[in-house]
Structures are given as C-alpha cells and as structure tokens.
C-alpha cells in the first residue's frame, strides 16, 4: 500500500521545516535571475557545486543543505527559454530516483513550472501524482500569495 500524499497550502515555501527537501525549476545555464529561483540562489547558494554537475535539460542538479537536499530541476536549456512537459517529466523522474535512493520522504515545492515558465498546474500535478503514487512520499505544494 502506497503512503503517497500531496497537499496544497498557501504560504511561503521557505517556511517549510528542515525535514523537507525542496525542489524548483532552473535552466541549464543556472542563471536563476527571476522568480522564486532568486530566493533559492540567495538562500542556498552553492552555485559552483551546481555548475560542476553540468546537468543537461531533463536532469536534476542537487545540493545538500544539512540533512535535506535541494533539487534544481533542469527543465530548459536557457533562462529565457520555456520548459516542455517532456523535460519536466524527465527531471522529476531523476529527482524521484535520487529521493528513493536516499530515503527522502518529504518534499516541499512551489507550483513548479507554472509561474514564469507558464506550464499548466493541473498537468504538472497529474504528473507528480502519476510519478510518486507508488511511493511513501509526502509532497507539500506551496501556493505563493504575494503580500499586499
């Protein structure tokens, strides 16, 4: 029996506890100059570590932050480009394998690929459910609410 769960909350992704690994989308050029990627870059740094991994679109660049991992889903070639569902699926599959290999059971994420990248959240959510449905993994999706 699978213990997979996915739930959506409104709030700040970075308020998730340290027991949660995190993911977000980046381009292969790792510029991280817009959107939530700026916050990831500023909070976790380790840009050289990511660059040395030389990950191509469809892969995942990974850094460690204490006991958790920060997954940088490489879903497009350049920061001005747009991801495809195929590359997103490939990156998520690579991340899932790493999570299984390292017994990661909790993941906090934004609505990946759906902000500046313009993908459909319902399609991405379906993809997440399909990929993780057999796994003992809890996903918490943070829906960002800008402060007024």
C-alpha beads as a LAMMPS data file, in Angstrom:
LAMMPS data file: protein, C-alpha beads

148 atoms
147 bonds

1 atom types
1 bond types

-500.0 500.0 xlo xhi
-500.0 500.0 ylo yhi
-500.0 500.0 zlo zhi

Masses

1 110.0

Atoms # bond

1 1 1 0.000 0.000 0.000
2 1 1 1.354 3.392 -1.006
3 1 1 1.581 6.155 1.573
4 1 1 1.850 8.852 -1.097
5 1 1 0.169 12.161 -0.306
6 1 1 0.074 15.537 -1.968
7 1 1 -1.465 18.610 -0.453
8 1 1 -1.547 22.253 -1.320
9 1 1 -1.147 25.050 1.172
10 1 1 -0.992 28.810 0.825
11 1 1 2.132 30.410 2.173
12 1 1 5.862 30.816 1.960
13 1 1 7.701 27.760 0.658
14 1 1 10.735 28.707 2.736
15 1 1 8.717 28.316 5.939
16 1 1 8.736 24.527 5.403
17 1 1 10.691 22.725 8.111
18 1 1 14.213 21.398 7.560
19 1 1 12.825 17.847 7.422
20 1 1 11.532 18.739 3.937
21 1 1 13.791 18.549 0.933
22 1 1 12.852 21.131 -1.705
23 1 1 12.759 21.481 -5.463
24 1 1 12.346 24.172 -8.063
25 1 1 13.000 24.613 -11.773
26 1 1 16.126 26.092 -13.311
27 1 1 17.698 26.387 -16.740
28 1 1 20.888 24.565 -17.675
29 1 1 22.690 27.943 -17.609
30 1 1 21.821 28.206 -13.864
31 1 1 21.287 31.969 -14.062
32 1 1 18.443 31.912 -11.506
33 1 1 17.709 35.582 -12.116
34 1 1 13.907 35.653 -11.866
35 1 1 11.038 34.438 -9.750
36 1 1 11.475 32.000 -6.899
37 1 1 14.844 30.861 -8.316
38 1 1 16.382 34.090 -6.963
39 1 1 15.273 33.109 -3.449
40 1 1 16.728 29.604 -3.863
41 1 1 20.020 31.057 -5.119
42 1 1 20.208 33.563 -2.254
43 1 1 19.209 31.083 0.461
44 1 1 21.197 28.003 -0.573
45 1 1 23.992 29.333 -2.806
46 1 1 26.497 26.630 -3.792
47 1 1 26.324 27.795 -7.409
48 1 1 29.791 26.369 -8.148
49 1 1 28.671 22.935 -6.900
50 1 1 25.660 23.068 -9.218
51 1 1 27.733 24.250 -12.185
52 1 1 30.275 21.461 -11.701
53 1 1 27.479 18.900 -12.073
54 1 1 26.967 20.116 -15.669
55 1 1 23.373 18.879 -15.767
56 1 1 21.530 18.981 -19.081
57 1 1 17.829 19.666 -19.562
58 1 1 15.793 16.737 -18.282
59 1 1 18.159 16.155 -15.358
60 1 1 18.450 17.382 -11.794
61 1 1 21.292 19.285 -10.101
62 1 1 21.449 18.555 -6.377
63 1 1 22.921 20.307 -3.365
64 1 1 22.804 19.261 0.267
65 1 1 21.517 21.605 2.961
66 1 1 22.042 19.966 6.329
67 1 1 20.107 16.692 6.275
68 1 1 17.971 17.647 3.278
69 1 1 18.503 18.002 -0.437
70 1 1 17.713 20.932 -2.698
71 1 1 16.708 19.665 -6.132
72 1 1 17.258 22.007 -9.059
73 1 1 15.110 20.554 -11.834
74 1 1 16.810 21.471 -15.111
75 1 1 13.742 21.858 -17.315
76 1 1 15.118 24.089 -20.084
77 1 1 18.372 24.968 -21.800
78 1 1 18.489 28.725 -21.245
79 1 1 16.935 31.037 -18.701
80 1 1 14.958 32.871 -21.393
81 1 1 13.565 29.637 -22.829
82 1 1 10.487 27.673 -21.838
83 1 1 10.330 24.135 -20.445
84 1 1 8.405 21.282 -22.019
85 1 1 6.293 18.703 -20.209
86 1 1 8.657 16.043 -21.512
87 1 1 11.710 17.707 -19.921
88 1 1 9.754 18.325 -16.707
89 1 1 8.796 14.621 -16.566
90 1 1 12.414 13.598 -17.148
91 1 1 13.707 15.947 -14.400
92 1 1 11.044 14.775 -11.939
93 1 1 11.897 11.147 -12.701
94 1 1 15.589 11.836 -11.977
95 1 1 14.675 13.583 -8.717
96 1 1 12.352 10.751 -7.683
97 1 1 15.136 8.207 -8.192
98 1 1 17.504 10.241 -6.000
99 1 1 14.788 10.560 -3.332
100 1 1 14.241 6.789 -3.301
101 1 1 17.992 6.071 -3.220
102 1 1 18.421 8.421 -0.217
103 1 1 15.161 7.581 1.607
104 1 1 13.793 11.101 1.231
105 1 1 10.123 11.005 2.275
106 1 1 9.161 14.691 2.432
107 1 1 9.349 17.285 -0.317
108 1 1 8.209 20.908 -0.291
109 1 1 7.810 22.622 -3.639
110 1 1 6.231 25.586 -5.366
111 1 1 3.873 25.084 -8.304
112 1 1 6.880 24.014 -10.361
113 1 1 6.989 25.183 -13.954
114 1 1 3.762 27.156 -13.570
115 1 1 4.934 30.651 -12.654
116 1 1 7.158 32.401 -15.158
117 1 1 7.549 29.157 -17.137
118 1 1 3.841 29.059 -17.972
119 1 1 3.062 25.328 -17.716
120 1 1 -0.370 24.152 -16.558
121 1 1 -0.587 23.299 -12.843
122 1 1 -3.268 20.650 -13.391
123 1 1 -0.959 18.840 -15.845
124 1 1 2.052 19.127 -13.520
125 1 1 0.031 17.954 -10.520
126 1 1 -1.205 14.936 -12.513
127 1 1 2.408 14.194 -13.467
128 1 1 3.520 14.344 -9.814
129 1 1 0.695 12.025 -8.750
130 1 1 1.499 9.558 -11.522
131 1 1 5.238 9.537 -10.764
132 1 1 5.009 9.266 -6.975
133 1 1 1.791 7.267 -6.491
134 1 1 3.674 4.062 -5.567
135 1 1 5.998 5.793 -3.113
136 1 1 5.957 6.549 0.589
137 1 1 6.440 10.254 -0.065
138 1 1 4.665 13.361 1.185
139 1 1 4.549 16.363 -1.148
140 1 1 3.528 19.799 0.085
141 1 1 2.881 22.328 -2.657
142 1 1 3.123 25.941 -1.562
143 1 1 0.863 28.332 -3.430
144 1 1 2.576 31.668 -3.126
145 1 1 0.433 34.569 -2.057
146 1 1 2.167 37.903 -2.596
147 1 1 1.921 40.270 0.355
148 1 1 -0.282 43.248 -0.301

Bonds

1 1 1 2
2 1 2 3
3 1 3 4
4 1 4 5
5 1 5 6
6 1 6 7
7 1 7 8
8 1 8 9
9 1 9 10
10 1 10 11
11 1 11 12
12 1 12 13
13 1 13 14
14 1 14 15
15 1 15 16
16 1 16 17
17 1 17 18
18 1 18 19
19 1 19 20
20 1 20 21
21 1 21 22
22 1 22 23
23 1 23 24
24 1 24 25
25 1 25 26
26 1 26 27
27 1 27 28
28 1 28 29
29 1 29 30
30 1 30 31
31 1 31 32
32 1 32 33
33 1 33 34
34 1 34 35
35 1 35 36
36 1 36 37
37 1 37 38
38 1 38 39
39 1 39 40
40 1 40 41
41 1 41 42
42 1 42 43
43 1 43 44
44 1 44 45
45 1 45 46
46 1 46 47
47 1 47 48
48 1 48 49
49 1 49 50
50 1 50 51
51 1 51 52
52 1 52 53
53 1 53 54
54 1 54 55
55 1 55 56
56 1 56 57
57 1 57 58
58 1 58 59
59 1 59 60
60 1 60 61
61 1 61 62
62 1 62 63
63 1 63 64
64 1 64 65
65 1 65 66
66 1 66 67
67 1 67 68
68 1 68 69
69 1 69 70
70 1 70 71
71 1 71 72
72 1 72 73
73 1 73 74
74 1 74 75
75 1 75 76
76 1 76 77
77 1 77 78
78 1 78 79
79 1 79 80
80 1 80 81
81 1 81 82
82 1 82 83
83 1 83 84
84 1 84 85
85 1 85 86
86 1 86 87
87 1 87 88
88 1 88 89
89 1 89 90
90 1 90 91
91 1 91 92
92 1 92 93
93 1 93 94
94 1 94 95
95 1 95 96
96 1 96 97
97 1 97 98
98 1 98 99
99 1 99 100
100 1 100 101
101 1 101 102
102 1 102 103
103 1 103 104
104 1 104 105
105 1 105 106
106 1 106 107
107 1 107 108
108 1 108 109
109 1 109 110
110 1 110 111
111 1 111 112
112 1 112 113
113 1 113 114
114 1 114 115
115 1 115 116
116 1 116 117
117 1 117 118
118 1 118 119
119 1 119 120
120 1 120 121
121 1 121 122
122 1 122 123
123 1 123 124
124 1 124 125
125 1 125 126
126 1 126 127
127 1 127 128
128 1 128 129
129 1 129 130
130 1 130 131
131 1 131 132
132 1 132 133
133 1 133 134
134 1 134 135
135 1 135 136
136 1 136 137
137 1 137 138
138 1 138 139
139 1 139 140
140 1 140 141
141 1 141 142
142 1 142 143
143 1 143 144
144 1 144 145
145 1 145 146
146 1 146 147
147 1 147 148
